[in-house]
Amino acid sequence: MAQVAVEKMSLKQIMALETRIAEARAKVEGEAKAELKAKIDALLDSSGFSIGDLYPMAGRGKGKGKSAAKYRNPDDPSQTWTGRGRKPNWLVARLKKGQKMESFAI
């Protein structure tokens, strides 16, 4: 491997070198990933298993979806609350005025 005397380089040269190194690293990492993926695919094909057979959680979608709204602001129906987390300001204000949670249920 060639030695580079960075202490003798200008700032512009060092920045250009950093850019070249980052590009080279990305290229080598991409090639390594592609090679490893090809090896894994070949092993899976020859074994008759799928990735899901070996790792049951692999390939599944994201976790839980968005919760359904349980409460709605009667003044502005676009404002809803799922009942989780902090109560929205519109609900807190109404509750302080004496209204019941059930009156906002959807």
C-alpha positions in Angstrom: 0.0 0.0 0.0 1.3 3.4 -0.9 2.1 5.9 1.8 0.5 9.3 1.4 2.3 12.3 3.1 -0.9 14.1 4.2 1.0 16.6 6.3 2.6 18.0 3.1 -0.7 18.3 1.3 -2.9 21.5 1.1 -6.4 21.6 2.5 -7.8 21.4 -1.0 -5.8 18.3 -1.7 -6.8 16.6 1.6 -10.4 17.3 0.9 -10.1 15.8 -2.6 -8.4 12.8 -1.1 -11.2 12.4 1.4 -13.8 12.5 -1.4 -11.9 9.8 -3.4 -11.6 7.6 -0.3 -15.3 7.9 0.5 -16.2 7.0 -3.1 -13.7 4.1 -3.2 -15.1 2.8 0.2 -18.7 3.0 -1.0 -17.8 1.1 -4.2 -15.9 -1.6 -2.4 -18.7 -2.0 0.2 -21.2 -2.3 -2.5 -19.2 -5.0 -4.3 -18.7 -6.9 -1.0 -22.4 -6.8 -0.2 -23.3 -7.9 -3.7 -20.8 -10.8 -3.5 -22.1 -11.9 -0.1 -25.7 -11.7 -1.3 -24.9 -13.9 -4.3 -23.3 -16.5 -2.0 -26.3 -16.5 0.3 -28.7 -16.7 -2.6 -26.8 -19.7 -4.0 -26.8 -21.4 -0.6 -30.5 -20.9 -0.2 -31.2 -22.1 -3.7 -29.2 -25.3 -3.2 -30.7 -26.0 0.2 -34.3 -25.6 -0.7 -34.9 -23.2 2.1 -36.0 -19.6 2.0 -34.7 -16.7 4.1 -38.1 -16.7 5.9 -37.6 -20.4 6.8 -34.3 -19.6 8.5 -35.2 -16.3 10.0 -39.0 -16.2 10.5 -39.0 -12.4 11.3 -37.1 -11.5 8.1 -39.2 -10.0 5.4 -42.2 -9.0 7.5 -43.6 -5.6 7.3 -43.1 -2.8 9.8 -44.5 -3.2 13.3 -47.9 -2.2 14.4 -49.8 0.2 12.2 -51.3 3.5 13.3 -53.9 3.2 15.9 -57.5 4.1 15.1 -58.9 7.3 16.6 -61.2 6.9 19.6 -62.1 10.5 20.3 -63.1 13.4 18.1 -63.3 17.2 18.7 -67.0 18.1 17.9 -65.9 21.7 16.9 -63.3 20.4 14.4 -63.8 16.8 13.3 -60.3 16.7 11.8 -58.9 16.7 15.3 -58.9 13.2 16.7 -57.1 11.3 19.5 -56.3 7.6 19.8 -56.5 7.5 23.6 -52.8 7.0 23.8 -50.1 9.4 24.9 -50.8 12.9 26.1 -54.3 14.3 25.8 -54.6 17.0 23.2 -55.3 20.6 24.3 -58.8 20.7 22.9 -59.7 17.7 25.0 -58.1 19.0 28.2 -59.9 22.3 27.9 -63.3 20.6 27.5 -62.6 18.2 30.4 -61.8 21.2 32.6 -65.2 22.7 31.7 -66.8 19.6 33.1 -67.5 17.5 30.0 -67.1 13.8 30.1 -64.6 11.7 28.0 -67.5 9.6 26.7 -69.1 12.6 25.0 -66.1 12.7 22.6 -66.0 9.0 21.8 -66.3 8.1 18.1 
